Amino acid sequence: MDFSLNDEQRMLIDTVRRFIREELQPLEQRIEDDGELDPASARAVFDKSRSLGLYALNMPAELGGGGLSTLDRILCEEQFGHTSDILIRRAFGNVYEPLLECRGEQVERWLKPTIEGRRTCAIAITEPGAGSDAQGIRTTARRNADGHWVLDGGKHFISDGLWSDFFLVSARTGEREISMFMVDKGLPGFTIGKDQKMMGLRGTPHVELFFDQVVLEPLALLGAEGQGFKLAMGALNVVRLAQVGARAVGKASHVLEQMSAYAQDRKQFGTRIADFQMIQQLLADSVIDINAARLMVWQAAWMIDAGIDARDHIAMVKVHAAEMLGRVVDRAVQVFGGMGFCKELPIERYYRDARIYRIFDGTSEIHRTVIARSLGKKGAALHDVHR
Ligand SMILES: Cc1cc2nc3c(=O)[nH]c(=O)nc-3n(C[C@H](O)[C@H](O)[C@H](O)COP(=O)(O)OP(=O)(O)OC[C@H]3O[C@@H](n4cnc5c(N)ncnc54)[C@H](O)[C@@H]3O)c2cc1C
């Protein structure tokens, strides 16, 4: 077993880290103050990232993406965790895996322009009545006499919906059937509702979508009819590992650097607070937590690259990494004392931004249910080293 990184992996990490430190982190506070990333800066970070080959790293190289293995992608995603959500989206792209189901004309219309950053997409599954129960959606797509689809219903909480040119929308196409459609912004009957104000993730809009008899051409169906739920869940699995698991590790590492430096610097009672054992415990527990989560992320990524079913492990990563991040940011506020609660420093922002990790892409409760069910089916083999 070899946990060392090779030279290419180190170079990749260094490139992403430098780009984030020099180009993205300096924009974070302005986004926090303005509530948005201005279009000129969005364009500049996109251009720079693309020129470095960092856009759409998860997509195959032959289509213009980065062509990375899951493990290499995960290494980059950990670095992405060192900056804010909207900057990650603009610099590295929202190129969701289900788009790889595009065939024929769909490739030129939706897939390639998204990989090249000429179009942006968002994924729209959640509805006001169907969150954790993603199969309980009410949005429908019915085929009309000339073979077109007619989409009716609505979604909410759709991240990056204001910026996106099209949406991957799950809709019921039969009593028990869910399919996925590529729905372009601007189609008659398709409107964007309010941008739901959130506790954190400033700068990323989370919008409502309304579909009132939106006519979709047959080409808008992504993958096979009735495969939408499978496609959505497949996409979310990678998202959970990359955008939740790995980013949580990166975010926690970023916070740890700052809390460790502060503890070395801050003196009370004539002593550095880093010398107080209770502060040392907060720091040490954070290091332990981060390392354990990182190993879980790497293991799941390795499983995917080896062609092993990693779904149970991804559920474990989702719970553990999200909750680990919550503990680390909470300790950071404590180490910084009153300054941890002040807007003057980014610590309170990290605290707010971390809270969503336990909720989106499947709540901790849902993933615990998945793990417990799997344990029921597979028994101890679920965690046994001999599988
Ligand atoms: C910032 C943000 C961004 C988001 N981005 C997107 C996006 O881009 N696209 C998209 O489609 N969606 C998005 N979502 C939606 C997100 O995935 C859902 O909020 C999440 O899946 C939870 O659904 P819900 O909010 O309806 O909560 P509910 O499902 O109503 O859950 C409420 C509570 O009940 C618990 N619960 C539910 N069912 C069970 C059960 N069977 N057993 C035990 N406990 C249960 C939950 O764990 C939770 O604690 C986003 C949400 C937020 C807040």
The ligand as an SDF file (V2000), in Angstrom:
LIG
                    3D

 53 58  0  0  0  0  0  0  0  0999 V2000
  -27.3310   25.8880   -0.1700 C   0  0  0  0  0  0  0  0  0  0  0  0
  -28.0880   24.7920   -0.8360 C   0  0  0  0  0  0  0  0  0  0  0  0
  -27.7650   24.4310   -2.1300 C   0  0  0  0  0  0  0  0  0  0  0  0
  -28.4840   23.4280   -2.7750 C   0  0  0  0  0  0  0  0  0  0  0  0
  -28.2240   23.1610   -4.1020 N   0  0  0  0  0  0  0  0  0  0  0  0
  -29.0240   22.3040   -4.7700 C   0  0  0  0  0  0  0  0  0  0  0  0
  -28.8980   22.1450   -6.1860 C   0  0  0  0  0  0  0  0  0  0  0  0
  -28.0400   22.7710   -6.8250 O   0  0  0  0  0  0  0  0  0  0  0  0
  -29.7290   21.2920   -6.8120 N   0  0  0  0  0  0  0  0  0  0  0  0
  -30.6830   20.5700   -6.1570 C   0  0  0  0  0  0  0  0  0  0  0  0
  -31.4060   19.8030   -6.7900 O   0  0  0  0  0  0  0  0  0  0  0  0
  -30.8470   20.7160   -4.8170 N   0  0  0  0  0  0  0  0  0  0  0  0
  -30.0520   21.5620   -4.1100 C   0  0  0  0  0  0  0  0  0  0  0  0
  -30.2170   21.7460   -2.7580 N   0  0  0  0  0  0  0  0  0  0  0  0
  -31.2070   20.9630   -2.0490 C   0  0  0  0  0  0  0  0  0  0  0  0
  -30.6190   19.9780   -1.0370 C   0  0  0  0  0  0  0  0  0  0  0  0
  -30.0270   18.8840   -1.6840 O   0  0  0  0  0  0  0  0  0  0  0  0
  -31.7510   19.5850   -0.0770 C   0  0  0  0  0  0  0  0  0  0  0  0
  -31.9760   20.7120    0.7590 O   0  0  0  0  0  0  0  0  0  0  0  0
  -31.4360   18.3610    0.7690 C   0  0  0  0  0  0  0  0  0  0  0  0
  -31.4230   17.2060   -0.0330 O   0  0  0  0  0  0  0  0  0  0  0  0
  -32.4310   18.1530    1.9070 C   0  0  0  0  0  0  0  0  0  0  0  0
  -33.7530   18.2450    1.4610 O   0  0  0  0  0  0  0  0  0  0  0  0
  -34.7900   19.2070    2.2290 P   0  0  0  0  0  0  0  0  0  0  0  0
  -34.1350   20.5250    2.3970 O   0  0  0  0  0  0  0  0  0  0  0  0
  -36.0710   19.1730    1.5050 O   0  0  0  0  0  0  0  0  0  0  0  0
  -34.9520   18.5730    3.6680 O   0  0  0  0  0  0  0  0  0  0  0  0
  -35.9520   17.3850    4.0740 P   0  0  0  0  0  0  0  0  0  0  0  0
  -35.8140   16.2480    3.1270 O   0  0  0  0  0  0  0  0  0  0  0  0
  -37.3100   17.9410    4.2860 O   0  0  0  0  0  0  0  0  0  0  0  0
  -35.3580   16.9400    5.4670 O   0  0  0  0  0  0  0  0  0  0  0  0
  -35.6540   17.6210    6.7010 C   0  0  0  0  0  0  0  0  0  0  0  0
  -35.0470   16.7960    7.8440 C   0  0  0  0  0  0  0  0  0  0  0  0
  -35.6480   15.4860    7.8700 O   0  0  0  0  0  0  0  0  0  0  0  0
  -34.6530   14.5040    7.8190 C   0  0  0  0  0  0  0  0  0  0  0  0
  -35.1380   13.3310    7.0760 N   0  0  0  0  0  0  0  0  0  0  0  0
  -35.7700   13.3000    5.8750 C   0  0  0  0  0  0  0  0  0  0  0  0
  -36.0290   12.0450    5.5090 N   0  0  0  0  0  0  0  0  0  0  0  0
  -35.5120   11.2460    6.5000 C   0  0  0  0  0  0  0  0  0  0  0  0
  -35.4310    9.8350    6.7050 C   0  0  0  0  0  0  0  0  0  0  0  0
  -35.8970    8.9480    5.8040 N   0  0  0  0  0  0  0  0  0  0  0  0
  -34.8440    9.3760    7.8480 N   0  0  0  0  0  0  0  0  0  0  0  0
  -34.3320   10.2540    8.7530 C   0  0  0  0  0  0  0  0  0  0  0  0
  -34.3740   11.5880    8.6100 N   0  0  0  0  0  0  0  0  0  0  0  0
  -34.9530   12.0820    7.4970 C   0  0  0  0  0  0  0  0  0  0  0  0
  -33.4820   15.1710    7.0890 C   0  0  0  0  0  0  0  0  0  0  0  0
  -32.2630   14.4960    7.3450 O   0  0  0  0  0  0  0  0  0  0  0  0
  -33.5450   16.5590    7.6560 C   0  0  0  0  0  0  0  0  0  0  0  0
  -32.9080   16.5710    8.9140 O   0  0  0  0  0  0  0  0  0  0  0  0
  -29.5190   22.7430   -2.0860 C   0  0  0  0  0  0  0  0  0  0  0  0
  -29.8270   23.1110   -0.7780 C   0  0  0  0  0  0  0  0  0  0  0  0
  -29.1550   24.1340   -0.1680 C   0  0  0  0  0  0  0  0  0  0  0  0
  -29.5850   24.5410    1.2150 C   0  0  0  0  0  0  0  0  0  0  0  0
  1  2  1  0
  2  3  1  0
  2 52  2  0
  3  4  2  0
  4  5  1  0
  4 50  1  0
  5  6  2  0
  6  7  1  0
  6 13  1  0
  7  8  2  0
  7  9  1  0
  9 10  1  0
 10 11  2  0
 10 12  1  0
 12 13  2  0
 13 14  1  0
 14 15  1  0
 14 50  1  0
 15 16  1  0
 16 17  1  0
 16 18  1  0
 18 19  1  0
 18 20  1  0
 20 21  1  0
 20 22  1  0
 22 23  1  0
 23 24  1  0
 24 25  2  0
 24 26  1  0
 24 27  1  0
 27 28  1  0
 28 29  2  0
 28 30  1  0
 28 31  1  0
 31 32  1  0
 32 33  1  0
 33 34  1  0
 33 48  1  0
 34 35  1  0
 35 36  1  0
 35 46  1  0
 36 37  1  0
 36 45  1  0
 37 38  2  0
 38 39  1  0
 39 40  1  0
 39 45  2  0
 40 41  1  0
 40 42  2  0
 42 43  1  0
 43 44  2  0
 44 45  1  0
 46 47  1  0
 46 48  1  0
 48 49  1  0
 50 51  2  0
 51 52  1  0
 52 53  1  0
M  END
$$$$
